[in-house]
Amino acid sequence: MSAFTSTIKQTAGLVETALDQFLPTREGPLGRVVDAMRHGALDGGKRLRPFLVIAAADMFDCPRDRSIRAGCAVEMIHCYSLIHDDLPAMDDSDLRRGRPSVHKAFDDATAILAGDALLTQAFEILAEKQTHPDAEIRCSLAIELARASGKIGMVGGQMIDIYAEQKEFDMEGVSQLQRLKTGALIRFSAIAGGIVGGATDNEVEALAHYSEDLGLAFQIVDDLLDIYSDPETLGKPTGQDSDMDKATFVKLLGADGARDRAKELVESAQAHLDPFGEKAAPLKGAAQYVFERKT
């Protein structure tokens, strides 16, 4: 196991513990939606987004209890989006992280409510004083997450993705789609670490440039895995992008061209971190990890 793999697994464990505490089981009618939230949020995933929050915040000596909370908030948004993406009205996926997706384990209505509840709890976490004693910092985090997850971010990207199934998109169009659908939350994750850690505007801008390149590289690798991996390895269905004729980087560039573009983006992302010196090693490692990942 590489040093980076060990580091991201350790961070994922911290996030898993915190998420478990944020989502205690309940008795009675409320218990069902909480169980569905736990099914969608616990026991799975690389926790890349909270890792980016925590690793970026570490560069500014931010207390881990603050960055873990911010990381859990973005992970809840990410998990809500996966629950809703898997619904029959969206991507209609029965498998997620190697087990039944939430709508299959429960039902469509419960899945919708579980996603809604994760979405709203994310902002509750950011608004609490434990995330940061400075109310302006908390407001800044909430505003940035709202933008990243809403109509000019992830939700907007999902809308374009649905529309893209009926249209021919060029490279600029696909890049815009993925900057919103996938890249917006990755961008938030990196800059949130800077915000909660007290970074300067220039430092936050450097993190933004890093994460914008990283988000596109992540999606290109995702497109490649959808073609060349299998459901057992990925823990979710494969071949859906092709079946639905979605606009992807692989469709436009071919497999080799897409892989070369991902490599260029990773190298560019890492270069944006040079001003931070050795403190940026975990974030640079994350970029390489994204390029080499198999799941």
C-alpha positions as CSV (number, residue, x, y, z in Angstrom):
1,M,0.0,0.0,0.0
2,S,1.4,3.4,-1.0
3,A,1.8,6.2,1.5
4,F,-0.9,8.2,-0.2
5,T,-3.4,5.2,-0.2
6,S,-2.7,4.8,3.5
7,T,-3.3,8.5,4.1
8,I,-6.6,8.7,2.2
9,K,-7.9,5.5,3.9
10,Q,-7.0,7.0,7.3
11,T,-8.9,10.2,6.5
12,A,-11.9,8.2,5.1
13,G,-12.0,6.5,8.5
14,L,-12.2,9.8,10.3
15,V,-15.0,11.0,8.0
16,E,-16.9,7.7,8.4
17,T,-16.8,8.0,12.2
18,A,-18.1,11.6,12.0
19,L,-20.8,10.8,9.5
20,D,-22.0,7.9,11.8
21,Q,-22.2,10.4,14.6
22,F,-24.1,12.9,12.5
23,L,-26.6,10.2,11.5
24,P,-27.6,8.3,14.7
25,T,-30.3,5.6,14.3
26,R,-33.9,6.5,15.3
27,E,-36.9,4.6,16.5
28,G,-40.3,5.0,15.1
29,P,-41.4,6.4,11.7
30,L,-38.4,8.7,11.5
31,G,-36.1,5.7,11.7
32,R,-36.8,4.7,8.1
33,V,-35.6,7.9,6.4
34,V,-32.5,7.9,8.8
35,D,-31.8,4.3,7.8
36,A,-32.0,5.3,4.2
37,M,-29.6,8.2,4.8
38,R,-27.2,5.9,6.5
39,H,-27.4,3.4,3.6
40,G,-26.6,6.1,1.2
41,A,-23.8,7.8,3.2
42,L,-22.0,5.2,5.2
43,D,-19.7,2.3,4.4
44,G,-18.5,3.2,1.0
45,G,-16.6,5.5,-1.3
46,K,-13.1,6.9,-1.3
47,R,-14.2,10.1,0.5
48,L,-12.1,12.1,-2.0
49,R,-14.0,15.3,-1.5
50,P,-13.7,15.4,2.3
51,F,-10.0,14.4,1.9
52,L,-9.5,17.5,-0.3
53,V,-11.1,19.7,2.4
54,I,-9.0,18.2,5.2
55,A,-5.7,18.1,3.2
56,A,-6.1,21.7,2.1
57,A,-7.0,22.9,5.6
58,D,-4.0,21.0,7.0
59,M,-1.7,23.3,5.0
60,F,-2.9,26.2,7.2
61,D,-2.8,24.3,10.5
62,C,-6.5,24.2,10.8
63,P,-7.9,22.1,13.7
64,R,-9.1,18.8,12.3
65,D,-12.4,18.9,14.1
66,R,-13.3,21.9,11.9
67,S,-12.1,20.6,8.6
68,I,-13.7,17.2,9.2
69,R,-17.1,18.9,9.8
70,A,-16.7,20.8,6.5
71,G,-15.7,17.6,4.8
72,C,-18.7,15.8,6.1
73,A,-21.0,18.6,4.8
74,V,-19.7,18.2,1.2
75,E,-19.8,14.4,1.5
76,M,-23.5,14.6,2.4
77,I,-24.2,16.7,-0.6
78,H,-22.2,14.2,-2.8
79,C,-24.1,11.3,-1.3
80,Y,-27.5,13.0,-1.8
81,S,-26.6,13.5,-5.4
82,L,-25.8,9.8,-5.9
83,I,-29.1,8.8,-4.3
84,H,-31.0,11.0,-6.6
85,D,-28.9,10.1,-9.7
86,D,-29.7,6.4,-9.2
87,L,-33.5,7.0,-9.3
88,P,-35.5,5.6,-12.2
89,A,-36.2,9.2,-13.4
90,M,-32.5,9.9,-13.7
91,D,-29.8,7.3,-14.4
92,D,-32.0,4.3,-13.2
93,S,-29.1,2.5,-11.5
94,D,-29.8,-0.5,-9.2
95,L,-26.3,-0.8,-7.8
96,R,-24.1,1.7,-5.9
97,R,-20.8,1.0,-4.1
98,G,-21.3,-2.7,-4.6
99,R,-24.8,-2.9,-3.0
100,P,-28.4,-2.0,-3.9
101,S,-28.9,1.7,-4.4
102,V,-31.1,3.4,-1.9
103,H,-34.3,3.3,-4.0
104,K,-33.8,-0.4,-4.5
105,A,-33.1,-1.1,-0.8
106,F,-36.0,1.1,0.3
107,D,-38.3,2.7,-2.3
108,D,-38.3,5.7,-4.6
109,A,-40.1,8.1,-2.2
110,T,-37.8,7.2,0.7
111,A,-34.8,7.7,-1.5
112,I,-36.0,11.2,-2.5
113,L,-36.5,12.1,1.1
114,A,-33.2,10.6,2.3
115,G,-31.4,12.7,-0.4
116,D,-33.3,15.8,0.6
117,A,-32.4,15.3,4.3
118,L,-28.7,14.8,3.6
119,L,-28.8,18.0,1.5
120,T,-30.3,20.1,4.2
121,Q,-28.2,18.6,7.0
122,A,-25.1,19.6,5.2
123,F,-25.9,23.3,5.7
124,E,-27.0,22.7,9.3
125,I,-23.4,21.4,9.9
126,L,-21.8,24.3,8.3
127,A,-23.9,26.8,10.2
128,E,-23.0,25.4,13.6
129,K,-20.4,27.2,15.7
130,Q,-18.3,24.0,16.0
131,T,-17.4,24.3,12.3
132,H,-15.8,27.7,12.9
133,P,-16.2,30.3,15.7
134,D,-16.2,33.1,13.0
135,A,-19.7,33.5,11.6
136,E,-18.3,35.1,8.4
137,I,-16.3,32.0,7.8
138,R,-19.4,29.8,8.3
139,C,-21.4,32.0,6.0
140,S,-18.7,31.9,3.3
141,L,-18.7,28.1,3.5
142,A,-22.4,27.9,3.2
143,I,-22.6,30.3,0.3
144,E,-19.9,28.5,-1.7
145,L,-21.5,25.1,-1.1
146,A,-24.9,26.4,-2.2
147,R,-23.4,27.8,-5.4
148,A,-21.4,24.5,-6.0
149,S,-24.4,22.3,-5.5
150,G,-27.2,24.4,-7.0
151,K,-28.4,25.6,-10.4
152,I,-25.0,27.1,-11.3
153,G,-23.2,24.0,-10.0
154,M,-24.0,20.4,-9.7
155,V,-27.7,20.6,-10.3
156,G,-27.2,22.7,-13.4
157,G,-24.6,20.2,-14.6
158,Q,-27.1,17.4,-14.2
159,M,-29.7,19.3,-16.2
160,I,-27.2,19.9,-19.0
161,D,-26.3,16.2,-18.8
162,I,-29.9,15.1,-19.3
163,Y,-30.2,17.6,-22.2
164,A,-26.9,16.4,-23.7
165,E,-28.4,13.0,-24.3
166,Q,-30.5,14.7,-27.0
167,K,-27.8,17.0,-28.4
168,E,-24.3,16.8,-29.9
169,F,-21.8,18.6,-27.6
170,D,-18.4,19.8,-28.6
171,M,-15.3,19.8,-26.3
172,E,-16.3,23.2,-24.8
173,G,-19.8,22.0,-24.1
174,V,-18.7,18.8,-22.5
175,S,-16.1,20.6,-20.4
176,Q,-18.7,23.1,-19.2
177,L,-21.0,20.2,-18.3
178,Q,-18.4,18.4,-16.2
179,R,-17.1,21.5,-14.5
180,L,-20.6,21.9,-13.1
181,K,-21.8,18.3,-12.6
182,T,-18.6,16.8,-11.2
183,G,-16.1,19.7,-10.9
184,A,-18.2,22.1,-8.8
185,L,-18.2,20.0,-5.6
186,I,-14.5,19.1,-6.1
187,R,-13.7,22.8,-6.5
188,F,-15.7,23.6,-3.3
189,S,-13.9,20.9,-1.4
190,A,-10.4,22.3,-2.1
191,I,-11.4,26.0,-1.5
192,A,-13.4,25.1,1.6
193,G,-10.2,23.8,3.2
194,G,-8.6,27.1,2.5
195,I,-11.6,29.1,3.8
196,V,-11.9,27.2,7.0
197,G,-8.2,27.3,7.5
198,G,-7.9,31.0,7.1
199,A,-6.1,31.1,3.7
200,T,-5.6,34.4,1.9
201,D,-7.5,35.2,-1.3
202,N,-4.5,34.4,-3.5
203,E,-4.1,31.0,-1.7
204,V,-7.8,30.2,-2.2
205,E,-7.5,31.1,-5.8
206,A,-4.6,28.7,-6.3
207,L,-6.7,26.0,-4.7
208,A,-9.5,26.8,-7.1
209,H,-7.2,26.5,-10.1
210,Y,-5.9,23.2,-8.8
211,S,-9.3,21.8,-8.2
212,E,-10.8,22.9,-11.5
213,D,-8.1,20.9,-13.4
214,L,-8.6,18.0,-10.9
215,G,-12.3,17.9,-11.4
216,L,-12.0,17.5,-15.2
217,A,-9.3,14.9,-14.8
218,F,-11.5,13.0,-12.4
219,Q,-14.4,13.0,-14.9
220,I,-12.2,11.8,-17.8
221,V,-11.0,8.9,-15.8
222,D,-14.6,8.2,-14.8
223,D,-15.6,8.1,-18.5
224,L,-12.8,5.7,-19.2
225,L,-13.7,3.4,-16.3
226,D,-17.3,3.3,-17.5
227,I,-16.1,1.7,-20.7
228,Y,-13.1,-0.4,-19.6
229,S,-14.0,-1.5,-16.1
230,D,-16.7,-3.9,-14.8
231,P,-19.6,-3.6,-12.3
232,E,-17.8,-5.9,-9.8
233,T,-14.7,-3.6,-9.7
234,L,-16.6,-0.3,-9.8
235,G,-19.4,-1.3,-7.5
236,K,-21.9,0.2,-9.9
237,P,-23.2,-0.5,-13.5
238,T,-20.8,0.2,-16.4
239,G,-21.5,1.1,-20.0
240,Q,-24.4,3.4,-19.2
241,D,-22.8,6.4,-20.8
242,S,-22.5,4.6,-24.1
243,D,-26.0,3.0,-23.8
244,M,-27.5,6.5,-23.2
245,D,-25.3,8.1,-25.8
246,K,-24.1,10.7,-23.3
247,A,-21.6,13.4,-24.1
248,T,-18.3,12.3,-22.7
249,F,-14.6,13.1,-23.2
250,V,-14.0,9.6,-24.5
251,K,-16.7,10.0,-27.1
252,L,-15.0,13.2,-28.3
253,L,-11.3,12.4,-27.9
254,G,-11.1,8.6,-28.1
255,A,-9.6,6.5,-25.2
256,D,-6.0,7.4,-25.8
257,G,-6.7,11.1,-26.4
258,A,-8.8,11.2,-23.2
259,R,-6.1,9.5,-21.1
260,D,-3.5,12.0,-22.5
261,R,-5.8,14.9,-21.6
262,A,-6.3,13.6,-18.1
263,K,-2.6,13.3,-17.6
264,E,-2.1,16.9,-18.8
265,L,-4.8,18.2,-16.4
266,V,-3.2,16.3,-13.4
267,E,0.2,17.8,-14.1
268,S,-1.4,21.3,-14.4
269,A,-3.3,20.8,-11.2
270,Q,-0.1,19.8,-9.4
271,A,1.7,22.8,-10.7
272,H,-0.9,25.2,-9.2
273,L,0.2,23.9,-5.8
274,D,3.9,24.7,-6.2
275,P,3.7,27.9,-4.1
276,F,2.7,25.8,-1.1
277,G,5.8,23.7,-1.1
278,E,6.0,20.4,0.7
279,K,2.7,21.2,2.6
280,A,0.9,20.5,-0.7
281,A,2.2,16.9,-1.0
282,P,-1.1,15.3,0.0
283,L,-3.1,17.3,-2.5
284,K,-0.5,16.6,-5.2
285,G,-0.8,12.9,-4.3
286,A,-4.6,13.2,-4.6
287,A,-4.2,14.4,-8.2
288,Q,-2.0,11.4,-9.1
289,Y,-4.4,9.1,-7.3
290,V,-7.3,10.4,-9.4
291,F,-5.4,9.6,-12.6
292,E,-4.4,6.1,-11.5
293,R,-7.6,5.0,-9.8
294,K,-9.4,1.8,-10.8
295,T,-12.7,2.4,-9.0
